[in-house]
Amino acid sequence: MNAINIPRLKLKRAEEHLQELEAALTSFDKLNPCMLIKDVYPNDRRQLFRARFAIEPPPILGIIAGDAVHNMRSALDWLVCQLSLLNGANTLQGVEFPIFEDIPSGRLKQSFEYKIRFLPDEAKQAAEVLQPYHTGHRAELQRLWILQQLDITDKHRGLIVKGMIMFIGLPNIPGLIKNMLNDGTIEVIIPIKDYEFNPKPIAEVAFRAEKLIEPVTPPMLWKIYNLIANGIFPMFTRYFPQ
């Protein structure tokens, strides 16, 4: 088997997990997990809509997402390991694809260089160019840092599944108010009593990692996958025998 095909298989497995996640999300959505309550207050001419989860997102969604994350992260490591072996490495101790949010210096710089010490010089430069600390030039590289934090969290405690509710069909009128209540309920106040419309609450699911401020949505997981499959892998393929 061509050495490049080994990390490709790992990345292919990540894609299968993402597809499995999509199927699980579709099944969850078919359960109509959101409950909508409407109240009309004639005296102050307003309508009040409240939406909350009648069915919470199942923890298995975090397990599937974690499997996808781990396979994407491992595919990067396998890429560096296979290329290191081709370049004469006699050990894979400490070898991995480095992901640094800040420009490394001192011991961190030594750690960075140690991880890719067996790569060809051009491949070392490619690994450096892809680091998230270059986000100012290529915003999509921040996705690697997101991947890193998701993988660390999943490895130690599992990804936290976060259910979110979005409204579609809300009117674009002045005075509309949206509030998030302490129990997670979404409250929408419409300042017109006789306005007829039927807003629909939509369930969305995201995943939290310890060092990430914002939860990560399934579309972002696909963006990470596409960065690896269509951006990073092609950069390193040239160093493998065809």
C-alpha positions as CSV (number, residue, x, y, z in Angstrom):
1,M,0.0,0.0,0.0
2,N,1.2,3.5,-0.9
3,A,2.3,5.2,2.3
4,I,0.0,8.2,1.6
5,N,-3.0,5.9,1.5
6,I,-2.7,5.0,5.2
7,P,-3.5,8.6,6.5
8,R,-6.0,8.9,3.7
9,L,-7.9,5.9,5.1
10,K,-8.0,7.6,8.5
11,L,-9.4,10.7,6.9
12,K,-11.9,8.7,5.0
13,R,-13.1,7.2,8.4
14,A,-13.5,10.8,9.7
15,E,-15.8,11.5,6.7
16,E,-17.9,8.4,7.5
17,H,-18.3,9.6,11.1
18,L,-19.4,13.1,9.8
19,Q,-22.0,11.4,7.6
20,E,-23.1,9.3,10.5
21,L,-23.5,12.5,12.6
22,E,-25.6,14.1,9.9
23,A,-27.9,11.0,9.8
24,A,-28.2,11.1,13.6
25,L,-29.0,14.9,13.6
26,T,-31.7,14.2,10.9
27,S,-33.2,11.5,13.1
28,F,-33.2,13.8,16.1
29,D,-34.9,16.6,14.1
30,K,-37.7,14.2,13.0
31,L,-38.6,13.9,16.7
32,N,-39.7,17.5,16.7
33,P,-37.6,18.2,19.8
34,C,-38.7,21.8,20.3
35,M,-41.9,22.9,22.1
36,L,-43.5,26.2,21.2
37,I,-45.9,28.0,23.5
38,K,-47.8,31.1,22.4
39,D,-49.5,33.7,24.6
40,V,-51.5,36.8,23.5
41,Y,-51.8,39.8,25.8
42,P,-54.6,42.1,24.5
43,N,-54.2,44.8,27.1
44,D,-50.6,45.7,26.1
45,R,-51.0,44.6,22.5
46,R,-48.3,42.0,22.3
47,Q,-47.7,38.3,21.6
48,L,-45.2,36.2,23.5
49,F,-43.7,33.0,22.1
50,R,-41.6,30.6,24.1
51,A,-39.6,27.7,22.7
52,R,-37.6,25.1,24.6
53,F,-36.4,21.6,24.2
54,A,-39.0,19.0,24.9
55,I,-36.4,16.4,24.0
56,E,-32.8,17.1,24.8
57,P,-30.1,16.3,22.2
58,P,-28.8,12.8,23.0
59,P,-25.2,12.3,24.3
60,I,-24.5,9.9,21.4
61,L,-24.2,13.0,19.1
62,G,-21.1,14.0,21.1
63,I,-19.6,10.5,20.8
64,I,-20.0,10.5,17.0
65,A,-18.6,14.0,16.7
66,G,-15.7,13.0,18.9
67,D,-14.9,10.0,16.7
68,A,-14.9,12.3,13.6
69,V,-12.6,14.8,15.4
70,H,-10.2,12.2,16.6
71,N,-9.9,10.6,13.1
72,M,-9.2,14.0,11.5
73,R,-6.6,14.8,14.1
74,S,-5.0,11.3,13.8
75,A,-5.0,11.6,10.0
76,L,-2.7,14.7,10.3
77,D,-0.4,12.8,12.7
78,W,-0.3,9.7,10.4
79,L,0.6,12.0,7.5
80,V,3.6,13.3,9.4
81,C,4.6,9.8,10.7
82,Q,4.4,8.1,7.3
83,L,6.4,10.9,5.6
84,S,9.0,10.7,8.5
85,L,9.4,7.0,7.9
86,L,9.9,7.5,4.2
87,N,12.5,10.1,5.0
88,G,14.5,7.6,7.1
89,A,13.1,8.0,10.6
90,N,14.3,5.2,13.0
91,T,11.7,6.1,15.6
92,L,8.3,7.9,15.8
93,Q,8.7,9.0,19.4
94,G,7.3,12.5,19.7
95,V,6.5,12.7,16.0
96,E,3.1,14.3,15.2
97,F,1.5,17.2,13.2
98,P,2.2,20.3,15.3
99,I,-0.7,22.7,16.0
100,F,0.3,25.9,17.8
101,E,-2.0,28.9,18.3
102,D,1.0,31.3,19.1
103,I,4.4,31.6,17.5
104,P,6.5,29.1,19.5
105,S,9.7,30.3,21.2
106,G,12.1,28.7,23.7
107,R,11.1,25.2,24.7
108,L,7.9,25.4,22.7
109,K,9.9,26.1,19.6
110,Q,12.1,23.1,20.4
111,S,8.9,21.0,20.9
112,F,7.6,22.2,17.5
113,E,10.8,21.3,15.7
114,Y,11.1,18.0,17.5
115,K,7.6,16.9,16.3
116,I,8.7,17.3,12.6
117,R,12.4,16.6,12.9
118,F,12.3,13.8,10.3
119,L,10.4,15.7,7.6
120,P,12.1,17.0,4.4
121,D,12.9,20.7,4.7
122,E,10.1,21.7,2.3
123,A,7.6,19.7,4.3
124,K,8.8,21.3,7.5
125,Q,8.1,24.7,5.9
126,A,4.7,23.5,4.8
127,A,3.8,22.5,8.4
128,E,4.9,25.9,9.7
129,V,2.9,27.8,7.1
130,L,-0.2,25.9,8.2
131,Q,0.0,26.9,11.8
132,P,-3.0,28.8,13.4
133,Y,-0.8,31.7,14.4
134,H,-0.9,32.6,10.7
135,T,-4.7,33.2,11.0
136,G,-4.2,36.9,10.1
137,H,-3.2,35.8,6.6
138,R,-5.4,32.7,6.3
139,A,-8.4,32.8,8.6
140,E,-9.3,29.2,7.8
141,L,-6.2,28.0,9.7
142,Q,-7.9,28.8,13.0
143,R,-9.9,25.7,12.2
144,L,-6.9,23.6,13.1
145,W,-6.8,25.1,16.6
146,I,-10.5,24.3,16.9
147,L,-9.7,20.7,15.9
148,Q,-6.9,20.5,18.5
149,Q,-9.1,21.7,21.3
150,L,-12.0,19.5,20.4
151,D,-9.7,16.5,20.3
152,I,-8.1,17.3,23.7
153,T,-11.5,17.7,25.3
154,D,-12.9,14.5,23.7
155,K,-9.8,12.5,24.8
156,H,-10.2,13.4,28.4
157,R,-13.9,13.9,29.1
158,G,-15.9,13.8,25.9
159,L,-17.5,16.6,23.9
160,I,-20.3,18.5,25.6
161,V,-23.4,18.5,23.5
162,K,-25.0,21.9,23.4
163,G,-28.6,22.3,22.2
164,M,-29.6,25.6,20.7
165,I,-32.9,26.9,19.4
166,M,-33.3,29.3,16.4
167,F,-36.6,30.9,15.2
168,I,-37.4,31.1,11.5
169,G,-40.4,33.1,10.2
170,L,-40.0,36.0,12.6
171,P,-41.4,39.3,11.3
172,N,-38.9,42.1,10.6
173,I,-40.7,44.8,12.7
174,P,-39.5,47.4,15.2
175,G,-39.7,46.5,18.8
176,L,-39.3,42.7,18.5
177,I,-37.4,41.4,21.5
178,K,-35.6,38.1,21.9
179,N,-34.4,36.8,25.3
180,M,-32.6,33.8,26.5
181,L,-33.9,32.7,29.9
182,N,-31.9,30.9,32.6
183,D,-33.5,27.5,31.9
184,G,-32.5,27.7,28.2
185,T,-35.9,28.8,27.0
186,I,-36.0,31.2,24.1
187,E,-38.5,34.0,24.5
188,V,-39.7,36.2,21.6
189,I,-42.0,39.2,22.3
190,I,-43.9,40.7,19.3
191,P,-45.3,44.2,20.1
192,I,-48.3,43.7,17.7
193,K,-51.4,41.8,19.0
194,D,-53.2,41.2,15.7
195,Y,-50.2,40.3,13.5
196,E,-50.7,36.8,12.3
197,F,-47.7,34.6,11.7
198,N,-46.3,31.2,12.8
199,P,-42.7,31.3,13.8
200,K,-41.0,27.9,13.8
201,P,-38.4,26.9,16.4
202,I,-35.5,25.0,14.9
203,A,-33.2,22.8,16.9
204,E,-29.5,23.1,16.4
205,V,-26.8,21.1,18.0
206,A,-23.2,22.2,18.7
207,F,-20.2,20.9,20.7
208,R,-18.2,22.5,23.4
209,A,-14.5,22.2,24.2
210,E,-12.9,23.6,27.3
211,K,-10.7,26.3,25.7
212,L,-13.2,27.4,23.0
213,I,-15.5,30.3,23.7
214,E,-18.1,29.4,21.1
215,P,-19.6,26.0,20.6
216,V,-18.6,24.2,17.3
217,T,-21.4,23.4,14.9
218,P,-21.5,20.4,12.5
219,P,-20.9,22.6,9.5
220,M,-17.7,23.8,11.1
221,L,-16.6,20.1,11.5
222,W,-17.1,19.7,7.8
223,K,-15.1,22.9,7.1
224,I,-12.3,21.4,9.2
225,Y,-12.5,18.2,7.2
226,N,-12.4,20.1,3.9
227,L,-9.4,22.1,5.0
228,I,-7.5,18.8,5.7
229,A,-8.7,16.9,2.7
230,N,-8.5,19.7,0.1
231,G,-5.8,22.0,1.6
232,I,-3.4,20.2,3.8
233,F,-3.2,16.7,2.3
234,P,-2.5,18.0,-1.2
235,M,0.4,20.1,0.1
236,F,2.1,17.0,1.5
237,T,1.2,14.5,-1.3
238,R,4.1,15.7,-3.4
239,Y,6.6,14.4,-0.9
240,F,5.2,10.8,-1.2
241,P,6.2,8.4,-4.0
242,Q,3.4,8.1,-6.6
